[in-house]
Amino acid sequence: MASIIQHDTVEREEGPSRIAMTLVFLAVGFLAGTYWADPVGFLSTVEAFAQSVYDGVIQWGVAVVLTAVASWVVGRKRTNR
């Protein structure tokens, strides 16, 4: 699964740490348990979360585009002086 790399006298494993893997397994277990307890509620929660993420991405994209346009306009004004 993970190979061991030796640097001078210190050995370490390459790949994700045990703590990270444990946290991932706990999160997946929690999600599976939540789905098992109330599938309809779980799916509506996931749908609401996905819509929220989508809305946030759209807002972020608009902000980036507006910032780029404003930066371009300011740059043009400075070069035309």
C-alpha positions in Angstrom: 0.0 0.0 0.0 2.5 2.6 1.0 6.2 2.4 0.3 8.9 3.2 2.8 11.4 5.9 1.9 14.6 6.2 3.9 16.2 9.6 4.3 19.6 9.4 6.0 18.5 7.7 9.3 14.8 8.6 9.3 12.3 6.3 7.8 8.8 7.5 6.9 5.9 6.1 4.9 4.9 7.6 1.6 1.2 8.3 1.2 -1.6 9.5 3.3 -1.1 9.5 7.1 -3.0 7.2 9.4 -4.8 10.1 10.9 -6.0 11.4 7.5 -7.2 7.9 6.6 -9.0 7.6 9.9 -10.8 10.9 9.4 -11.9 9.9 5.9 -13.2 6.6 7.2 -15.1 8.4 10.0 -16.6 10.9 7.6 -17.7 8.1 5.2 -19.1 6.1 8.0 -21.0 9.1 9.3 -22.5 9.9 5.9 -23.5 6.2 5.4 -25.1 6.1 8.8 -27.0 9.3 8.2 -28.2 8.0 4.8 -29.3 4.7 6.4 -31.2 6.4 9.2 -33.2 8.8 6.8 -32.5 8.4 3.1 -35.0 11.1 2.0 -33.8 13.7 4.5 -30.2 12.9 3.6 -30.8 13.3 -0.1 -32.6 16.6 0.4 -29.7 17.8 2.6 -27.2 16.8 -0.1 -29.3 18.6 -2.7 -29.5 21.8 -0.7 -25.7 21.6 0.0 -25.0 21.1 -3.7 -27.2 24.1 -4.7 -25.4 26.2 -2.1 -22.0 25.2 -3.5 -23.2 25.9 -7.0 -24.5 29.4 -6.0 -21.2 30.1 -4.3 -19.2 29.1 -7.4 -21.4 31.4 -9.5 -20.9 34.3 -7.1 -17.1 33.6 -7.0 -16.9 33.5 -10.8 -18.8 36.7 -11.2 -16.5 38.4 -8.6 -13.4 37.2 -10.4 -14.7 38.4 -13.8 -15.6 41.8 -12.4 -12.3 42.1 -10.7 -10.4 41.2 -13.9 -12.5 43.8 -15.9 -11.9 46.5 -13.3 -8.2 45.7 -13.3 -8.0 45.9 -17.1 -9.9 49.2 -17.1 -7.6 50.7 -14.5 -4.5 49.4 -16.4 -5.7 51.0 -19.6 -6.3 54.3 -17.9 -2.8 54.3 -16.5 -1.2 53.5 -19.9 -3.2 56.1 -21.7 -1.9 58.9 -19.5 
